[in-house]
Amino acid sequence: MSTSLRGKTVLITGAARGIGAETARLLHTQGARLVLTDLDEKPLHELAAELGEDVLTVRCDVRDLAAMEDAVAQATARFGGLDVVVANAGISSYGSVMGVDPVTFQRVIDINVVGVFHTVRAALPSLVERGGYVLIVSSMAAFGAMPGLAAYNASKAGVEHFGNALRLEVKHQGVDVGVAHMCWVDTPLVQDALEDLGTFRRAIKALPTPMNRTASVESCAQAFVKGIAGRKRHVYVPRWVAAVAQARNFVNSPAGESQSNKHTAELLPLMDEEVRHLGRSTSARNVALEENPPSSSR
C-alpha cells in the first residue's frame, strides 16, 4: 500500500541536519506539511527558509516531554493535527564502557530512547485520531554491536523493540509503526566521529565489504520517504541490511564476532586514549548544544 503524502502533516525530530533535513526536503517536494524540531536552531531556521511555505519549526529538546507536547500543540494549531511522526533525533558517545563519560552515556540513552518515547507519547493522540504512521529511527547497531559505542548500540536496540511493542499496541487503533535500520550514513554524527577518532576510521575500514562503506544521506532519505508512503514495518538502508537483520543470531555468535575480536584488543585502548585527549565523549557540536539548552516550552 502506498499513500499520497500531499497535504499530510509530518513531525520530524532531529530535523536540522543530516537524514532529518533531507527527509524534510523530499517530503516537502511531495506536498507534505512539516513540523521540524531540533536543538540546533540556526540550521533549523535555515532549512525552514529554504523550504518556504507549510513549515513550522520548534526548537525543543526531546528529553522534555512538556516541550514535545507543546510542539504537537503548535502543530495542531497550525495544521490541525499530525499524520506522520519520524522519531529521528539521536546522538552517539565515544569510548569503552570503562572509558566513556557516564554523564554522556546517560545523555545518549535519554535522547535516543526516552526522547523517542516522549515524541511518540506527545504525538500519539493526534496519530490515533487521523490513522497515522510512526517511523522510529533505529540502526544496524541494534543487532550488530561495535566496541566503543555501547550507549549507541543499546539505545538503538531499545528503540527497535519499543517500536515493536508500540506496533502491537496501536494497530487496532489504525496507527502503523515502522522501524528504520541503517548502516553507516554520511551524517554529521558519522562525520564528527570520523574527524575526532582515528580509531573509528580504522575500525570501519576493518569491517568486511559492504559494511565498511557509507551510504549517502540522499539515498537514506529516499528510503525513509518510500517507507512513510508505504507505511512499511521496516526500512533498511542499504537494502542488504535486511539480510543482516535476518542473520542477527549469527552476527552475535562467536563466529560472527570473530572479525571484531581481531582488532578490539588493539583499537579500544587507543580509542579511550583519544577520548581522554579530546576531553569529551561525544562530538564538539553536541557539547555546544548541551551548553545552550532551549528555554522552557511553557
ZADO-1210 file (C-alpha; in nm, 4 decimals, padded with zeros to 6 digits):
<atoms>
<atom x="00.0000" y="00.0000" z="00.0000" code="MET" pos="1"/>
<atom x="00.1255" y="00.3441" z="-00.0935" code="SER" pos="2"/>
<atom x="-00.0418" y="00.6681" z="00.0057" code="THR" pos="3"/>
<atom x="-00.0093" y="01.0206" z="-00.1237" code="SER" pos="4"/>
<atom x="00.1810" y="01.2483" z="00.1100" code="LEU" pos="5"/>
<atom x="00.0287" y="01.5671" z="-00.0298" code="ARG" pos="6"/>
<atom x="-00.1397" y="01.7605" z="00.2480" code="GLY" pos="7"/>
<atom x="-00.0143" y="01.5216" z="00.5177" code="LYS" pos="8"/>
<atom x="00.1444" y="01.6772" z="00.8255" code="THR" pos="9"/>
<atom x="00.4761" y="01.5201" z="00.9255" code="VAL" pos="10"/>
<atom x="00.6654" y="01.5828" z="01.2503" code="LEU" pos="11"/>
<atom x="01.0401" y="01.5162" z="01.2291" code="ILE" pos="12"/>
<atom x="01.2701" y="01.5351" z="01.5297" code="THR" pos="13"/>
<atom x="01.6413" y="01.5963" z="01.4770" code="GLY" pos="14"/>
<atom x="01.5401" y="01.7788" z="01.1604" code="ALA" pos="15"/>
<atom x="01.8099" y="02.0473" z="01.1343" code="ALA" pos="16"/>
<atom x="02.0770" y="01.8386" z="00.9632" code="ARG" pos="17"/>
<atom x="02.1522" y="01.5058" z="00.8005" code="GLY" pos="18"/>
<atom x="01.8796" y="01.2485" z="00.7466" code="ILE" pos="19"/>
<atom x="01.6126" y="01.4582" z="00.9157" code="GLY" pos="20"/>
<atom x="01.6766" y="01.7624" z="00.6960" code="ALA" pos="21"/>
<atom x="01.6993" y="01.5657" z="00.3712" code="GLU" pos="22"/>
<atom x="01.3829" y="01.3717" z="00.4544" code="THR" pos="23"/>
<atom x="01.2094" y="01.7033" z="00.5149" code="ALA" pos="24"/>
<atom x="01.3223" y="01.8301" z="00.1745" code="ARG" pos="25"/>
<atom x="01.1896" y="01.5251" z="-00.0070" code="LEU" pos="26"/>
<atom x="00.8605" y="01.5247" z="00.1810" code="LEU" pos="27"/>
<atom x="00.8138" y="01.8930" z="00.1042" code="HIS" pos="28"/>
<atom x="00.8547" y="01.8273" z="-00.2691" code="THR" pos="29"/>
<atom x="00.5707" y="01.5765" z="-00.2382" code="GLN" pos="30"/>
<atom x="00.3386" y="01.8337" z="-00.0842" code="GLY" pos="31"/>
<atom x="00.3694" y="01.7393" z="00.2824" code="ALA" pos="32"/>
<atom x="00.3335" y="01.9972" z="00.5571" code="ARG" pos="33"/>
<atom x="00.6227" y="01.9853" z="00.8018" code="LEU" pos="34"/>
<atom x="00.6779" y="02.0292" z="01.1737" code="VAL" pos="35"/>
<atom x="01.0535" y="02.0324" z="01.2294" code="LEU" pos="36"/>
<atom x="01.2142" y="02.0153" z="01.5719" code="THR" pos="37"/>
<atom x="01.5755" y="02.0268" z="01.6822" code="ASP" pos="38"/>
<atom x="01.8074" y="02.1806" z="01.9398" code="LEU" pos="39"/>
<atom x="02.0273" y="02.3276" z="01.6673" code="ASP" pos="40"/>
<atom x="01.8325" y="02.6447" z="01.5983" code="GLU" pos="41"/>
<atom x="02.0353" y="02.8134" z="01.3226" code="LYS" pos="42"/>
<atom x="02.0314" y="02.5299" z="01.0651" code="PRO" pos="43"/>
<atom x="01.6715" y="02.4546" z="01.1597" code="LEU" pos="44"/>
<atom x="01.5641" y="02.8078" z="01.0648" code="HIS" pos="45"/>
<atom x="01.7822" y="02.7994" z="00.7533" code="GLU" pos="46"/>
<atom x="01.6060" y="02.4816" z="00.6408" code="LEU" pos="47"/>
<atom x="01.2659" y="02.6378" z="00.7003" code="ALA" pos="48"/>
<atom x="01.3666" y="02.9444" z="00.4955" code="ALA" pos="49"/>
<atom x="01.4869" y="02.7155" z="00.2160" code="GLU" pos="50"/>
<atom x="01.1635" y="02.5181" z="00.2071" code="LEU" pos="51"/>
<atom x="00.9251" y="02.8117" z="00.2363" code="GLY" pos="52"/>
<atom x="00.5547" y="02.7545" z="00.2966" code="GLU" pos="53"/>
<atom x="00.3850" y="02.4917" z="00.5135" code="ASP" pos="54"/>
<atom x="00.6794" y="02.4549" z="00.7517" code="VAL" pos="55"/>
<atom x="00.6659" y="02.5035" z="01.1286" code="LEU" pos="56"/>
<atom x="00.9918" y="02.4935" z="01.3273" code="THR" pos="57"/>
<atom x="01.0105" y="02.4409" z="01.7030" code="VAL" pos="58"/>
<atom x="01.3374" y="02.4441" z="01.8926" code="ARG" pos="59"/>
<atom x="01.2929" y="02.1880" z="02.1666" code="CYS" pos="60"/>
<atom x="01.4614" y="01.9023" z="02.3473" code="ASP" pos="61"/>
<atom x="01.3156" y="01.5535" z="02.3054" code="VAL" pos="62"/>
<atom x="01.4190" y="01.4807" z="02.6635" code="ARG" pos="63"/>
<atom x="01.1499" y="01.7285" z="02.7755" code="ASP" pos="64"/>
<atom x="00.8031" y="01.5762" z="02.7461" code="LEU" pos="65"/>
<atom x="00.6335" y="01.9118" z="02.8041" code="ALA" pos="66"/>
<atom x="00.8370" y="02.0619" z="02.5185" code="ALA" pos="67"/>
<atom x="00.7304" y="01.7851" z="02.2822" code="MET" pos="68"/>
<atom x="00.3685" y="01.8240" z="02.3892" code="GLU" pos="69"/>
<atom x="00.3977" y="02.1951" z="02.3150" code="ASP" pos="70"/>
<atom x="00.5430" y="02.1224" z="01.9695" code="ALA" pos="71"/>
<atom x="00.2470" y="01.8946" z="01.8946" code="VAL" pos="72"/>
<atom x="00.0071" y="02.1609" z="02.0234" code="ALA" pos="73"/>
<atom x="00.1644" y="02.4151" z="01.7882" code="GLN" pos="74"/>
<atom x="00.1370" y="02.1679" z="01.5009" code="ALA" pos="75"/>
<atom x="-00.2301" y="02.1083" z="01.5784" code="THR" pos="76"/>
<atom x="-00.2993" y="02.4807" z="01.5959" code="ALA" pos="77"/>
<atom x="-00.1219" y="02.5403" z="01.2641" code="ARG" pos="78"/>
<atom x="-00.2150" y="02.2316" z="01.0618" code="PHE" pos="79"/>
<atom x="-00.4998" y="02.0628" z="01.2502" code="GLY" pos="80"/>
<atom x="-00.3041" y="01.7581" z="01.3682" code="GLY" pos="81"/>
<atom x="-00.0361" y="01.5055" z="01.2739" code="LEU" pos="82"/>
<atom x="-00.0414" y="01.2254" z="01.0184" code="ASP" pos="83"/>
<atom x="00.3195" y="01.1036" z="01.0433" code="VAL" pos="84"/>
<atom x="00.5947" y="01.1163" z="01.3039" code="VAL" pos="85"/>
<atom x="00.9607" y="01.0467" z="01.2262" code="VAL" pos="86"/>
<atom x="01.1403" y="00.9940" z="01.5580" code="ALA" pos="87"/>
<atom x="01.4860" y="01.0699" z="01.4247" code="ASN" pos="88"/>
<atom x="01.6725" y="01.2689" z="01.6928" code="ALA" pos="89"/>
<atom x="01.9805" y="01.0868" z="01.8175" code="GLY" pos="90"/>
<atom x="02.3424" y="01.1224" z="01.9231" code="ILE" pos="91"/>
<atom x="02.6341" y="00.8920" z="01.9966" code="SER" pos="92"/>
<atom x="02.9129" y="00.8696" z="02.2510" code="SER" pos="93"/>
<atom x="03.2768" y="00.7610" z="02.2238" code="TYR" pos="94"/>
<atom x="03.4731" y="00.5208" z="02.4374" code="GLY" pos="95"/>
<atom x="03.4603" y="00.1818" z="02.6051" code="SER" pos="96"/>
<atom x="03.2260" y="00.1025" z="02.8930" code="VAL" pos="97"/>
<atom x="03.5184" y="00.1764" z="03.1271" code="MET" pos="98"/>
<atom x="03.6320" y="00.4827" z="02.9329" code="GLY" pos="99"/>
<atom x="03.3155" y="00.6715" z="02.8342" code="VAL" pos="100"/>
<atom x="03.1963" y="00.9663" z="03.0416" code="ASP" pos="101"/>
<atom x="02.8978" y="00.8297" z="03.2410" code="PRO" pos="102"/>
<atom x="02.7041" y="01.1558" z="03.2019" code="VAL" pos="103"/>
<atom x="02.7429" y="01.1379" z="02.8236" code="THR" pos="104"/>
<atom x="02.6409" y="00.7707" z="02.8246" code="PHE" pos="105"/>
<atom x="02.3200" y="00.8600" z="03.0058" code="GLN" pos="106"/>
<atom x="02.2578" y="01.1524" z="02.7707" code="ARG" pos="107"/>
<atom x="02.2685" y="00.9132" z="02.4727" code="VAL" pos="108"/>
<atom x="02.0091" y="00.6899" z="02.6367" code="ILE" pos="109"/>
<atom x="01.7932" y="00.9880" z="02.7356" code="ASP" pos="110"/>
<atom x="01.7877" y="01.1337" z="02.3830" code="ILE" pos="111"/>
<atom x="01.7841" y="00.8148" z="02.1788" code="ASN" pos="112"/>
<atom x="01.5380" y="00.6137" z="02.3889" code="VAL" pos="113"/>
<atom x="01.3480" y="00.8387" z="02.6289" code="VAL" pos="114"/>
<atom x="01.3328" y="01.1066" z="02.3593" code="GLY" pos="115"/>
<atom x="01.1607" y="00.8627" z="02.1233" code="VAL" pos="116"/>
<atom x="00.9100" y="00.7785" z="02.3959" code="PHE" pos="117"/>
<atom x="00.8409" y="01.1478" z="02.4587" code="HIS" pos="118"/>
<atom x="00.7973" y="01.2114" z="02.0868" code="THR" pos="119"/>
<atom x="00.5519" y="00.9248" z="02.0452" code="VAL" pos="120"/>
<atom x="00.3696" y="00.9937" z="02.3720" code="ARG" pos="121"/>
<atom x="00.3090" y="01.3566" z="02.2759" code="ALA" pos="122"/>
<atom x="00.2001" y="01.2803" z="01.9194" code="ALA" pos="123"/>
<atom x="00.0012" y="00.9606" z="01.9652" code="LEU" pos="124"/>
<atom x="-00.3437" y="01.1095" z="02.0374" code="PRO" pos="125"/>
<atom x="-00.3303" y="01.3019" z="01.7093" code="SER" pos="126"/>
<atom x="-00.1979" y="00.9984" z="01.5206" code="LEU" pos="127"/>
<atom x="-00.4798" y="00.7819" z="01.6541" code="VAL" pos="128"/>
<atom x="-00.7351" y="01.0438" z="01.5540" code="GLU" pos="129"/>
<atom x="-00.6003" y="01.0573" z="01.1988" code="ARG" pos="130"/>
<atom x="-00.4955" y="00.6936" z="01.1489" code="GLY" pos="131"/>
<atom x="-00.1295" y="00.7922" z="01.1280" code="GLY" pos="132"/>
<atom x="00.2117" y="00.6361" z="01.0932" code="TYR" pos="133"/>
<atom x="00.5256" y="00.6383" z="01.3099" code="VAL" pos="134"/>
<atom x="00.8765" y="00.5764" z="01.1778" code="LEU" pos="135"/>
<atom x="01.1250" y="00.5105" z="01.4565" code="ILE" pos="136"/>
<atom x="01.4876" y="00.5531" z="01.3558" code="VAL" pos="137"/>
<atom x="01.6981" y="00.2676" z="01.4895" code="SER" pos="138"/>
<atom x="02.0189" y="00.1399" z="01.3267" code="SER" pos="139"/>
<atom x="02.2000" y="-00.1726" z="01.2180" code="MET" pos="140"/>
<atom x="02.3728" y="-00.1199" z="01.5531" code="ALA" pos="141"/>
<atom x="02.0567" y="-00.2644" z="01.7110" code="ALA" pos="142"/>
<atom x="02.1696" y="-00.6115" z="01.6061" code="PHE" pos="143"/>
<atom x="02.5367" y="-00.5597" z="01.5174" code="GLY" pos="144"/>
<atom x="02.7305" y="-00.4083" z="01.8069" code="ALA" pos="145"/>
<atom x="03.0579" y="-00.2181" z="01.7709" code="MET" pos="146"/>
<atom x="03.3106" y="-00.1846" z="02.0564" code="PRO" pos="147"/>
<atom x="03.3360" y="00.1687" z="02.1897" code="GLY" pos="148"/>
<atom x="02.9759" y="00.2532" z="02.1014" code="LEU" pos="149"/>
<atom x="02.7906" y="00.0669" z="02.3760" code="ALA" pos="150"/>
<atom x="02.5469" y="00.3501" z="02.4550" code="ALA" pos="151"/>
<atom x="02.4526" y="00.3908" z="02.0897" code="TYR" pos="152"/>
<atom x="02.4218" y="00.0134" z="02.0396" code="ASN" pos="153"/>
<atom x="02.1994" y="-00.0206" z="02.3468" code="ALA" pos="154"/>
<atom x="01.9825" y="00.2775" z="02.2568" code="SER" pos="155"/>
<atom x="01.9163" y="00.1590" z="01.9026" code="LYS" pos="156"/>
<atom x="01.8306" y="-00.1925" z="02.0199" code="ALA" pos="157"/>
<atom x="01.5999" y="-00.0350" z="02.2760" code="GLY" pos="158"/>
<atom x="01.4069" y="00.1801" z="02.0308" code="VAL" pos="159"/>
<atom x="01.3742" y="-00.1097" z="01.7876" code="GLU" pos="160"/>
<atom x="01.1889" y="-00.3127" z="02.0484" code="HIS" pos="161"/>
<atom x="00.9984" y="-00.0065" z="02.1661" code="PHE" pos="162"/>
<atom x="00.8721" y="00.0210" z="01.8091" code="GLY" pos="163"/>
<atom x="00.7762" y="-00.3467" z="01.8056" code="ASN" pos="164"/>
<atom x="00.5748" y="-00.3066" z="02.1272" code="ALA" pos="165"/>
<atom x="00.4156" y="00.0158" z="02.0049" code="LEU" pos="166"/>
<atom x="00.3057" y="-00.1541" z="01.6818" code="ARG" pos="167"/>
<atom x="00.1169" y="-00.4165" z="01.8812" code="LEU" pos="168"/>
<atom x="-00.0465" y="-00.1530" z="02.0993" code="GLU" pos="169"/>
<atom x="-00.1766" y="00.0779" z="01.8271" code="VAL" pos="170"/>
<atom x="-00.2508" y="-00.1445" z="01.5262" code="LYS" pos="171"/>
<atom x="-00.6146" y="-00.1848" z="01.6292" code="HIS" pos="172"/>
<atom x="-00.6393" y="00.1947" z="01.6516" code="GLN" pos="173"/>
<atom x="-00.5413" y="00.2387" z="01.2888" code="GLY" pos="174"/>
<atom x="-00.1818" y="00.3508" z="01.3501" code="VAL" pos="175"/>
<atom x="00.1067" y="00.1750" z="01.1731" code="ASP" pos="176"/>
<atom x="00.4630" y="00.1660" z="01.3069" code="VAL" pos="177"/>
<atom x="00.7862" y="00.1200" z="01.1159" code="GLY" pos="178"/>
<atom x="01.1450" y="00.0899" z="01.2328" code="VAL" pos="179"/>
<atom x="01.4398" y="00.2063" z="01.0228" code="ALA" pos="180"/>
<atom x="01.7781" y="00.0347" z="01.0314" code="HIS" pos="181"/>
<atom x="02.0780" y="00.1876" z="00.8558" code="MET" pos="182"/>
<atom x="02.4419" y="00.1007" z="00.8229" code="CYS" pos="183"/>
<atom x="02.6852" y="00.3955" z="00.8035" code="TRP" pos="184"/>
<atom x="02.5262" y="00.7057" z="00.6527" code="VAL" pos="185"/>
<atom x="02.7172" y="01.0247" z="00.5722" code="ASP" pos="186"/>
<atom x="02.5516" y="01.2248" z="00.8506" code="THR" pos="187"/>
<atom x="02.7036" y="01.4797" z="01.0901" code="PRO" pos="188"/>
<atom x="02.7037" y="01.2068" z="01.3565" code="LEU" pos="189"/>
<atom x="02.9301" y="00.9837" z="01.1476" code="VAL" pos="190"/>
<atom x="03.1341" y="01.2750" z="01.0103" code="GLN" pos="191"/>
<atom x="03.2082" y="01.4036" z="01.3606" code="ASP" pos="192"/>
<atom x="03.3207" y="01.0613" z="01.4824" code="ALA" pos="193"/>
<atom x="03.5449" y="01.0131" z="01.1781" code="LEU" pos="194"/>
<atom x="03.7016" y="01.3541" z="01.2353" code="GLU" pos="195"/>
<atom x="03.7512" y="01.3060" z="01.6092" code="ASP" pos="196"/>
<atom x="03.8768" y="00.9484" z="01.6219" code="LEU" pos="197"/>
<atom x="04.1405" y="00.7814" z="01.4088" code="GLY" pos="198"/>
<atom x="04.0463" y="00.4529" z="01.5728" code="THR" pos="199"/>
<atom x="03.6892" y="00.4919" z="01.4498" code="PHE" pos="200"/>
<atom x="03.8163" y="00.5311" z="01.0948" code="ARG" pos="201"/>
<atom x="04.0352" y="00.2224" z="01.1347" code="ARG" pos="202"/>
<atom x="03.7513" y="00.0190" z="01.2856" code="ALA" pos="203"/>
<atom x="03.5207" y="00.0946" z="00.9927" code="ILE" pos="204"/>
<atom x="03.7909" y="00.0104" z="00.7376" code="LYS" pos="205"/>
<atom x="03.8431" y="-00.3233" z="00.9131" code="ALA" pos="206"/>
<atom x="03.4803" y="-00.4248" z="00.8588" code="LEU" pos="207"/>
<atom x="03.4020" y="-00.6602" z="00.5690" code="PRO" pos="208"/>
<atom x="03.2625" y="-00.5119" z="00.2492" code="THR" pos="209"/>
<atom x="02.9966" y="-00.3717" z="00.2142" code="PRO" pos="210"/>
<atom x="02.9746" y="-00.2886" z="00.5857" code="MET" pos="211"/>
<atom x="03.2754" y="-00.0571" z="00.5536" code="ASN" pos="212"/>
<atom x="03.1003" y="00.1702" z="00.3051" code="ARG" pos="213"/>
<atom x="02.8980" y="00.4831" z="00.3806" code="THR" pos="214"/>
<atom x="02.5594" y="00.5460" z="00.2206" code="ALA" pos="215"/>
<atom x="02.4564" y="00.8946" z="00.1134" code="SER" pos="216"/>
<atom x="02.2089" y="01.0987" z="00.3145" code="VAL" pos="217"/>
<atom x="02.0035" y="01.1355" z="-00.0033" code="GLU" pos="218"/>
<atom x="01.9639" y="00.7603" z="-00.0517" code="SER" pos="219"/>
<atom x="01.8645" y="00.7208" z="00.3127" code="CYS" pos="220"/>
<atom x="01.6042" y="00.9958" z="00.2923" code="ALA" pos="221"/>
<atom x="01.4618" y="00.8418" z="-00.0252" code="GLN" pos="222"/>
<atom x="01.4197" y="00.5109" z="00.1565" code="ALA" pos="223"/>
<atom x="01.2536" y="00.6869" z="00.4502" code="PHE" pos="224"/>
<atom x="01.0040" y="00.8684" z="00.2287" code="VAL" pos="225"/>
<atom x="00.9235" y="00.5473" z="00.0419" code="LYS" pos="226"/>
<atom x="00.8727" y="00.3736" z="00.3770" code="GLY" pos="227"/>
<atom x="00.6455" y="00.6513" z="00.5007" code="ILE" pos="228"/>
<atom x="00.4363" y="00.6468" z="00.1831" code="ALA" pos="229"/>
<atom x="00.4040" y="00.2687" z="00.2068" code="GLY" pos="230"/>
<atom x="00.3534" y="00.2650" z="00.5855" code="ARG" pos="231"/>
<atom x="00.6262" y="-00.0002" z="00.5982" code="LYS" pos="232"/>
<atom x="00.7114" y="-00.2107" z="00.9043" code="ARG" pos="233"/>
<atom x="01.0817" y="-00.1994" z="00.8185" code="HIS" pos="234"/>
<atom x="01.3080" y="00.0397" z="00.6311" code="VAL" pos="235"/>
<atom x="01.6617" y="-00.0823" z="00.5547" code="TYR" pos="236"/>
<atom x="01.9465" y="00.1358" z="00.4240" code="VAL" pos="237"/>
<atom x="02.1113" y="-00.0007" z="00.2162" code="PRO" pos="238"/>
<atom x="01.8790" y="-00.2883" z="00.1307" code="ARG" pos="239"/>
<atom x="02.1342" y="-00.5529" z="00.2258" code="TRP" pos="240"/>
<atom x="02.0902" y="-00.4525" z="00.5923" code="VAL" pos="241"/>
<atom x="01.7727" y="-00.6631" z="00.5803" code="ALA" pos="242"/>
<atom x="01.9878" y="-00.9753" z="00.5403" code="ALA" pos="243"/>
<atom x="02.1964" y="-00.8766" z="00.8426" code="VAL" pos="244"/>
<atom x="01.8770" y="-00.8317" z="01.0414" code="ALA" pos="245"/>
<atom x="01.7683" y="-01.1837" z="00.9488" code="GLN" pos="246"/>
<atom x="02.1106" y="-01.3179" z="01.0488" code="ALA" pos="247"/>
<atom x="02.1334" y="-01.1364" z="01.3826" code="ARG" pos="248"/>
<atom x="02.1810" y="-01.4583" z="01.5792" code="ASN" pos="249"/>
<atom x="02.4881" y="-01.5356" z="01.3690" code="PHE" pos="250"/>
<atom x="02.6135" y="-01.1769" z="01.3938" code="VAL" pos="251"/>
<atom x="02.6186" y="-01.2103" z="01.7729" code="ASN" pos="252"/>
<atom x="02.7648" y="-01.5614" z="01.7770" code="SER" pos="253"/>
<atom x="03.1335" y="-01.6382" z="01.8401" code="PRO" pos="254"/>
<atom x="03.1837" y="-01.6829" z="01.4649" code="ALA" pos="255"/>
<atom x="03.0081" y="-01.3580" z="01.3862" code="GLY" pos="256"/>
<atom x="03.2114" y="-01.1681" z="01.6448" code="GLU" pos="257"/>
<atom x="03.5447" y="-01.3102" z="01.5325" code="SER" pos="258"/>
<atom x="03.6197" y="-01.0259" z="01.2891" code="GLN" pos="259"/>
<atom x="03.5710" y="-00.7617" z="01.5583" code="SER" pos="260"/>
<atom x="03.7732" y="-00.9621" z="01.8088" code="ASN" pos="261"/>
<atom x="04.0753" y="-00.9461" z="01.5767" code="LYS" pos="262"/>
<atom x="04.1033" y="-00.5702" z="01.6251" code="HIS" pos="263"/>
<atom x="03.9357" y="-00.4759" z="01.9541" code="THR" pos="264"/>
<atom x="04.2262" y="-00.5516" z="02.1855" code="ALA" pos="265"/>
<atom x="04.4414" y="-00.3067" z="01.9910" code="GLU" pos="266"/>
<atom x="04.1917" y="-00.0384" z="01.8907" code="LEU" pos="267"/>
<atom x="03.9743" y="00.0015" z="02.2014" code="LEU" pos="268"/>
<atom x="04.2530" y="00.1204" z="02.4374" code="PRO" pos="269"/>
<atom x="04.3656" y="00.3601" z="02.1639" code="LEU" pos="270"/>
<atom x="04.0100" y="00.4930" z="02.1314" code="MET" pos="271"/>
<atom x="03.9923" y="00.5519" z="02.5064" code="ASP" pos="272"/>
<atom x="04.3217" y="00.7391" z="02.4861" code="GLU" pos="273"/>
<atom x="04.1845" y="00.9550" z="02.2037" code="GLU" pos="274"/>
<atom x="03.8728" y="01.0272" z="02.4109" code="VAL" pos="275"/>
<atom x="04.0865" y="01.1319" z="02.7079" code="ARG" pos="276"/>
<atom x="04.2872" y="01.3601" z="02.4806" code="HIS" pos="277"/>
<atom x="03.9680" y="01.5155" z="02.3400" code="LEU" pos="278"/>
<atom x="03.8332" y="01.5768" z="02.6889" code="GLY" pos="279"/>
<atom x="03.4842" y="01.4733" z="02.5785" code="ARG" pos="280"/>
<atom x="03.2948" y="01.1537" z="02.4948" code="SER" pos="281"/>
<atom x="03.0829" y="01.2977" z="02.2147" code="THR" pos="282"/>
<atom x="03.1179" y="01.5500" z="01.9331" code="SER" pos="283"/>
<atom x="03.2065" y="01.9123" z="01.9976" code="ALA" pos="284"/>
<atom x="02.8757" y="02.0090" z="01.8351" code="ARG" pos="285"/>
<atom x="02.6790" y="01.8007" z="02.0856" code="ASN" pos="286"/>
<atom x="02.8717" y="01.9554" z="02.3740" code="VAL" pos="287"/>
<atom x="02.7919" y="02.3058" z="02.2454" code="ALA" pos="288"/>
<atom x="02.4217" y="02.2248" z="02.2111" code="LEU" pos="289"/>
<atom x="02.4107" y="02.0850" z="02.5636" code="GLU" pos="290"/>
<atom x="02.5600" y="02.4085" z="02.6947" code="GLU" pos="291"/>
<atom x="02.2856" y="02.6119" z="02.5220" code="ASN" pos="292"/>
<atom x="01.9577" y="02.4399" z="02.6094" code="PRO" pos="293"/>
<atom x="01.6230" y="02.5791" z="02.4894" code="PRO" pos="294"/>
<atom x="01.4151" y="02.7903" z="02.7219" code="SER" pos="295"/>
<atom x="01.1112" y="02.6393" z="02.8882" code="SER" pos="296"/>
<atom x="00.8414" y="02.5257" z="02.6493" code="SER" pos="297"/>
<atom x="00.5765" y="02.6934" z="02.8606" code="ARG" pos="298"/>
</atoms>
